[in-house]
Amino acid sequence: MDKAAILLKLREIGLVPVLRAESVDQAMALATAIAAGGVTVLEITMTVPGAIRVMRRLAEERPDILIGAGTVLDAETARMCILEGAKFVVSPALNLKTIEMCHRYTVPVLPGALTPTEVVTAWQAGADVVKIFPASAMGGAKYLKTLKAPLPQIEMIPTGGVSQATAADFLDAGAFALGVGADLVDAKAMSEGRPEVITESARKYLQIVQEFRKAHL
């Protein structure tokens, strides 16, 4: 899958579940539960113990899932993740060398930014999509809409504060896709042996995105 196809799938699914887990096995179980709900995009954060192993296993066992590496803070980590199967790279902050590395491998890069200056700097440096993080700290969907008004040409993915209740508002504000954390990737439900909770949540999120897109064709 080339870079354009990866970005197209991110936009079509409209969701990037941010996976945080306590072990490789729990991460794999969460990935399976989310994919069962139809969300076949997943961001494995580098805060997961054995994150690289999770990416490697998913790349081998679940080729249907578009795997991204999250919380990538430097170029060396980005390269390692790409070589283990990551198809896109996400960061909570802006690191220019990470963008350069992703360009070298023709892999989409989604660096984090918050202020208008940071967003434009990331875009000018070659970001494919700018991750607005933490979106909730700046007012959520209203803040995203304010950013998009003078910067409509920059694709943005809000992360932080996205829930089933706010998802449509973020989409209406112009989000390219939605970065979703614990509201979907419920490690507690998984540890309690209730993967169906996560699967149903994934279905609901996907339904919100699809209904929004249908209403705004």
C-alpha positions as CSV (number, residue, x, y, z in Angstrom):
1,M,0.0,0.0,0.0
2,D,1.5,3.3,-1.1
3,K,1.4,6.6,0.8
4,A,-1.6,7.9,-1.0
5,A,-3.6,4.7,-0.3
6,I,-2.7,4.8,3.3
7,L,-3.9,8.4,3.7
8,L,-7.1,7.5,1.8
9,K,-7.8,4.6,4.2
10,L,-7.2,6.8,7.2
11,R,-9.7,9.3,5.9
12,E,-12.2,6.6,4.9
13,I,-12.2,4.9,8.2
14,G,-12.1,8.3,9.9
15,L,-10.8,6.9,13.2
16,V,-7.4,6.2,14.7
17,P,-7.7,4.3,17.9
18,V,-4.8,5.1,20.2
19,L,-3.8,1.8,21.7
20,R,-2.2,1.8,25.2
21,A,-1.9,-1.5,27.0
22,E,0.0,-3.2,29.8
23,S,1.4,-6.1,27.8
24,V,1.9,-7.5,24.3
25,D,-0.9,-10.0,24.8
26,Q,-3.3,-7.3,26.0
27,A,-2.4,-5.1,23.0
28,M,-3.1,-8.0,20.6
29,A,-6.4,-8.7,22.3
30,L,-7.4,-5.0,22.1
31,A,-6.5,-4.9,18.4
32,T,-8.6,-7.9,17.7
33,A,-11.6,-6.5,19.5
34,I,-11.4,-3.1,17.7
35,A,-11.0,-4.7,14.3
36,A,-14.0,-6.9,15.0
37,G,-16.0,-3.7,15.2
38,G,-14.9,-2.7,11.7
39,V,-12.2,-0.3,12.6
40,T,-9.1,-1.6,10.8
41,V,-6.7,1.3,11.7
42,L,-4.7,1.2,14.9
43,E,-2.0,3.4,16.5
44,I,0.3,1.4,18.7
45,T,2.0,3.8,21.1
46,M,5.6,3.4,22.1
47,T,4.4,3.5,25.7
48,V,3.1,-0.1,25.3
49,P,5.6,-2.6,26.8
50,G,7.0,-4.5,23.8
51,A,5.4,-2.1,21.3
52,I,7.7,-3.2,18.5
53,R,6.8,-6.8,19.1
54,V,3.1,-5.8,18.9
55,M,3.7,-4.1,15.5
56,R,5.7,-7.1,14.2
57,R,3.0,-9.6,15.3
58,L,0.1,-7.5,13.9
59,A,2.0,-7.1,10.6
60,E,2.4,-10.8,10.3
61,E,-1.0,-12.0,11.7
62,R,-3.4,-9.2,10.8
63,P,-2.5,-7.7,7.4
64,D,-6.0,-6.3,7.2
65,I,-5.2,-3.8,10.0
66,L,-3.4,-0.6,9.0
67,I,-0.8,-0.3,11.8
68,G,0.6,3.1,12.9
69,A,3.3,3.8,15.4
70,G,2.4,6.4,18.1
71,T,4.2,8.5,20.6
72,V,7.2,8.5,18.3
73,L,9.6,11.1,19.6
74,D,12.7,10.8,17.4
75,A,13.8,9.7,13.9
76,E,15.5,6.5,15.1
77,T,12.4,5.2,16.7
78,A,10.4,6.1,13.6
79,R,12.8,4.1,11.4
80,M,12.6,1.1,13.7
81,C,8.8,1.1,13.7
82,I,8.6,1.4,9.9
83,L,11.0,-1.5,9.5
84,E,8.7,-3.6,11.8
85,G,5.6,-2.9,9.8
86,A,4.2,0.5,10.8
87,K,2.5,2.2,7.9
88,F,2.2,5.6,9.4
89,V,3.9,7.5,12.2
90,V,2.3,9.7,14.9
91,S,3.9,11.9,17.5
92,P,2.5,14.1,20.3
93,A,5.0,16.8,19.3
94,L,6.9,18.2,16.3
95,N,10.3,16.7,15.6
96,L,11.7,17.8,12.2
97,K,14.1,14.8,11.9
98,T,11.2,12.4,12.4
99,I,9.4,14.0,9.4
100,E,12.6,13.7,7.3
101,M,12.9,10.0,8.2
102,C,9.3,9.3,7.3
103,H,9.8,11.1,4.0
104,R,12.8,8.9,3.3
105,Y,10.7,5.8,3.6
106,T,7.6,7.4,1.9
107,V,5.5,6.8,5.0
108,P,2.8,9.3,6.1
109,V,3.8,11.3,9.2
110,L,1.3,12.9,11.7
111,P,3.3,15.1,14.1
112,G,1.6,16.8,17.0
113,A,1.0,20.6,17.3
114,L,-1.3,22.8,19.1
115,T,-0.9,26.5,18.3
116,P,-1.3,28.0,14.8
117,T,2.4,28.6,14.6
118,E,3.2,25.0,15.4
119,V,0.5,23.7,13.0
120,V,1.9,25.8,10.1
121,T,5.5,24.9,11.0
122,A,4.6,21.2,11.0
123,W,2.8,21.5,7.6
124,Q,5.6,23.5,6.0
125,A,8.1,20.8,7.2
126,G,6.1,18.2,5.3
127,A,3.5,16.8,7.7
128,D,0.8,14.8,5.8
129,V,-1.7,15.4,8.6
130,V,-1.2,17.5,11.8
131,K,-2.3,15.9,15.0
132,I,-3.9,18.6,17.2
133,F,-3.0,17.5,20.7
134,P,-4.3,17.9,23.4
135,A,-7.4,19.2,21.6
136,S,-9.6,19.1,24.8
137,A,-7.2,21.4,26.6
138,M,-7.9,24.2,24.1
139,G,-11.6,23.9,23.8
140,G,-12.2,20.8,21.7
141,A,-14.1,21.0,18.5
142,K,-14.5,24.8,18.8
143,Y,-10.7,25.2,18.8
144,L,-10.3,22.9,15.8
145,K,-12.9,24.9,13.9
146,T,-11.0,28.1,14.8
147,L,-7.8,26.6,13.5
148,K,-9.3,25.4,10.3
149,A,-10.9,28.7,9.4
150,P,-7.6,30.4,8.3
151,L,-5.8,27.0,7.5
152,P,-8.4,25.0,5.5
153,Q,-5.6,23.5,3.4
154,I,-4.0,21.8,6.4
155,E,-5.4,18.4,7.3
156,M,-5.8,18.0,11.0
157,I,-6.6,15.0,13.3
158,P,-7.8,16.0,16.8
159,T,-6.7,13.8,19.7
160,G,-7.7,14.3,23.3
161,G,-11.4,14.8,24.3
162,V,-12.8,12.8,21.4
163,S,-15.7,10.7,22.6
164,Q,-18.9,9.3,21.1
165,A,-20.6,12.5,22.3
166,T,-18.1,14.8,20.7
167,A,-17.1,12.9,17.5
168,A,-19.7,14.5,15.2
169,D,-18.7,18.0,16.5
170,F,-15.1,17.3,15.6
171,L,-16.0,16.1,12.2
172,D,-18.2,19.1,11.6
173,A,-15.2,21.3,12.6
174,G,-13.2,19.9,9.7
175,A,-11.3,16.9,11.2
176,F,-9.5,14.7,8.7
177,A,-10.1,11.8,11.1
178,L,-10.4,11.3,14.9
179,G,-7.8,10.2,17.3
180,V,-9.7,8.2,19.9
181,G,-8.2,7.0,23.2
182,A,-9.6,5.3,26.3
183,D,-13.2,6.0,25.3
184,L,-12.7,3.2,22.6
185,V,-9.5,1.4,23.6
186,D,-10.9,0.2,27.0
187,A,-8.1,-1.7,28.6
188,K,-10.2,-2.1,31.7
189,A,-13.0,-3.9,29.8
190,M,-10.4,-6.2,28.2
191,S,-8.8,-7.1,31.6
192,E,-12.2,-7.9,32.9
193,G,-12.8,-10.3,30.0
194,R,-15.3,-8.1,28.1
195,P,-13.9,-7.6,24.6
196,E,-17.4,-7.2,23.3
197,V,-17.6,-3.8,25.0
198,I,-14.7,-2.6,22.8
199,T,-16.1,-4.2,19.7
200,E,-19.5,-2.5,20.1
201,S,-17.8,0.9,20.9
202,A,-15.8,0.6,17.6
203,R,-19.0,-0.1,15.7
204,K,-20.7,2.9,17.2
205,Y,-17.8,5.2,16.4
206,L,-17.7,3.9,12.8
207,Q,-21.4,4.5,12.5
208,I,-21.1,8.1,13.7
209,V,-18.4,8.7,11.1
210,Q,-20.4,7.1,8.3
211,E,-23.6,8.8,9.2
212,F,-21.8,12.2,9.3
213,R,-20.2,11.6,5.9
214,K,-23.5,10.5,4.4
215,A,-25.3,13.6,5.7
216,H,-22.6,15.9,4.3
217,L,-22.1,14.4,0.8
